[in-house]
Amino acid sequence: MKAPNRNDRSTRYLNPYLGGVLLGLLLLMTYFITGRGLGASGAVKSTVVATVNEITPEYAHRSNYYSQFISDDESPLNTWLVFEVLGVLAGAFLSGALAGRLKLKVEHSPGITAGTRLVAATLGGFLFGLGSQFGRGCTSGAALSGSASLALSGFLAMMGIFGTGYAIAWIFRKLWV
Amino acid sequence: MGPLIPQGIIDPAWNNVFALLIGLAFGFILESSGFSSSRKLAGVFYGYDFVVLKVFMTAVMVCMIGLLYFDYMGWMKLSSIYILPTFLYSVIIGGVIMGFGFILGGYCPGTSFCGAVIGKIDAMFFTVGLYLGILFFSVLYPVFEKIYHAANLGPVQVHDLIGIPAAWFAFAFLVVGLIAFFVVSKIEARAKKIEY
């Protein structure tokens, strides 16, 4: 493995406190313009609703779940969060391109294989997706936006996510350190 | 006066344009803070990189104090924004499941989009997992429906629950956050260096 070079441009990141201040101001501005916070998992939910509605429209209309999000005159993809996430993709790509970080790779700890990493990543995504539905939002929509707006639910989501993370970190340490 | 779109000060036709622009800034900030790397994100749980805690806590502090300031100045009432309702059992179950997802996957949804778009294949697999996890929930919704709606406390805010003014809570949060920044800087300095 190539020795990592600390002067390499691609490993240089924004000062975390500056990043936090910028993110906080962006979230504040989002509330001021739209009256709501930021989000991420909601866009994937819209994609799920749209595909299920496309494949089996009768089932989607019958279901208590999907029927909440479908209407006859609008695509389930026409939501604020879908547009916001399209912006996220563009913004992250731009930042990665400017920093020289665009590179196809499986990022994993030297202790595990790329295959193990991909299985764990898929499983982790599955659980995060499932959990975000119970939480009515993920780290962005529930923990970040919720806590910033002083919602009890936001603090509970934050403590649930990070508390569980710390509680089980040791068990899964082989994946990371 | 605010929020601008719900109050009709900005035409709702601009909603999706703002969504794109806000998303653009969101993605840029996350990626440039290093949130496109799962090993950097997971550092918060193993003590070698606390970027998640630093960015997240700072953002919550800034926005929370900003919202209270806007409320105080009369620019935007705190009661006029969306407050996530608390469904006690559902949010705790969700938080615990998401905690497992974070440790196994190394990403959360927003950060996985950032990783995927700059070429992290593991982040792409994570997003496929997200899709499947949400599909799983939506198909089994009839099974989960009862617990999902149980113990509905409504849009309750944490300072109301404790019974103190919001500003006191924000101040306490600020103090706890600053102590946390100091403590993690000590832990980080002692942790074994991990290169990624």
Interface residues (C-beta under 8 A of the other chain):
Chain A: P4 Y13 L14 P16 Y17 G19 G20 V21 L22 L23 G24 L25 L26 L27 L28 M29 T30 Y31 F32 I33 T34 G35 R36 G37 L38 A40 S41 V44 K45 T47 V48 V49 V52 S63 N64 Y65 Y66 N78 W80 L81 V82 F83 E84 V85 L86 G87 V88 L89 A90 G91 A92 F93 L94 S95 G96 A97 A99 R101 L102 K103 L104 K105 V106 E107 H108 S109 R117 L118 A120 A121 T122 L123 G124 G125 F126 L127 F128 G129 L130 G131 S132 Q133 F134 G135 R136 G137 C138 T139 S140 G141 A142 A143 L144 S145 G146 S147 A148 S149 L150 A151 L152 S153 G154 F155 L156 A157 M158 M159 G160 I161 F162 G163 T164 G165 Y166 A167 I168 A169 F172 R173 L175 W176 V177
Chain B: G2 P3 L4 I5 P6 I10 N15 N16 F18 A19 L20 L21 I22 G23 L24 A25 F26 G27 F28 I29 L30 E31 S32 S33 G34 S36 S37 S38 R39 K40 A42 V44 F45 Y46 Y48 F50 V51 K54 V55 F56 M57 T58 A59 V60 M61 V62 C63 M64 G66 L67 F70 W75 M76 L78 S80 I81 Y82 I83 L84 P85 T86 F87 L88 S90 V91 I92 I93 G94 G95 V96 I97 M98 G99 F100 G101 F102 I103 L104 G105 G106 Y107 C108 P109 G110 T111 S112 F113 C114 G115 V117 I118 G119 K120 I121 D122 A123 F125 F126 T127 V128 G129 L130 Y131 L132 G133 I134 L135 F136 F137 S138 Y141 P142 F144 E145 Y148 L153 P155 V156 Q157 V158 H159 L161 A166 F169 A170 F181 I194 E195 Y196
